[in-house]
């Protein structure tokens, strides 16, 4: 997959692409249906398939102090799009200049003149341009005026009805990991670099990997059965574990992080990239009167996580 950022003009191999456009946070099944439609149209016309997305997310740009909401990082989104077999990714920097473009101006100067697209595919609720003034009707008219085709994807309705990033966030906030997975088409995962912590877990006999969740929508605080995919380093591979998300109230009030204890593992993973896949919520985070009582509960949590993972299977 070729990636073009900012004001890079696409090379010959990427010109005349058929591209799906959107923020695609979480890349859920509704997003995938839009991207797949773009791929089908591209294949039929012998054109490159593409995706146009934005970094940072426009919502982050306009409200930087708002609570974190993202389901995935830009890096994880790129990896997911690559897995779909897309030929070209256009990642546009969302800044003041881009946000001030009128809808028709965006269509003309960005989609046609800069990206040289031949065809764009969007969802029925797609909005674009300054103050979100453009809709699919305006985009279609702009396409006719500036020389590119527009296809509006049919609304996606899965087994449980419409899926959306907001519905997935709600499910995760309530600990409904299976409902989130049905909308995502896979289990929700949190990915990041392993950070050095206070090493309390090591002293308690449960050494954990610490991964920051700053900037991401926080799932319900508590304990989860989880898989961990180590993406880098000599210990790369898939492991089982028991994860905890929260502020660790037994040891005071701390910034929220994700911790995971890997079963039957020994090794140094500091600085490695790890993706933690949340399988099932087990219990609320709680404060214990002593470290001994915390250890007793962790033993129970780990035994239950093993049983859950035994029955869950390796993949969604």
HUKA-V989894 format. One line per field, one symbol per residue. ss: DSSP state (H for helix, E for strand, - for the rest). phi: phi as a letter, one per 40 degrees, with the letter a starting at -180 (. if undefined). psi: psi as a letter, one per 30 degrees, with the letter a starting at -180 (. if undefined). Layout:
# HUKA-V989894
ss->???
phi->???
psi->???
This chain:
# HUKA-V989894
ss->-EEEE------HHH---EEEE-------HHHHHHHHHHHHHHHHH---EEEEEEE--HHHHH-------E---HHHHHHHHHH----EEEEEE--HHHH---HHHHHHHHHHHH----EEEE-----E-HHH-E-HHHHHHHHHHH--EEEE-----E--E---HHHHHHHHH---HHHHHHHH----EEEEEEE----HHHH-----EEEE---E-----EEEEEEEEE------EEEEEEEEEE--HHH-----EEEEEE----------EEEEEEEEEEEE------HHHHHHHHHHHHHHHHHHHHHH----
phi->.cbbbfbccccdcbcgcbbcbicfcgfccccccccccccccccccgbccabbabacddccccbcccdcbccacdcccdccccccgccbbbbcccbdccccccdcccdccccccccfccabbbccccbagdffccbccccccccccbgbcbbcccccbcdbgcbaccccdcccccgcccccccccgaccbbbaccbcbcgcdcccgbcbcbbcbdgbcccdcibbcabbbccagcbdibbbabbbbibfccbgbbccabbbcccfbaicbdgccbbbcccacbaccacbcacccccdccccdccccdcccdccgcbc
psi->kkkklbgkkklefflgljkkklehkfhaeeeeeeeeeeeeeeeeghlkklkkakklkeeeefifflkkfkflleeeeeeeeeffgkekkjjkjjaeeeffkleeeeeeeeeeeefhkfkkkllfgkkllkghfkaeeeeeeeeeefhllkkjkkkkjaegaklleeeeeeeefggieeeeeeefglkklkklkklkafgeeeffgiklkkkkgkflkklkkakkkllkjjfllfgkakllakkkkagiffhaklkklkkkkkkhkklkgkflkkkkjjekkellklklfleeeeeeeeeeeeeeeeeeeefelfl.
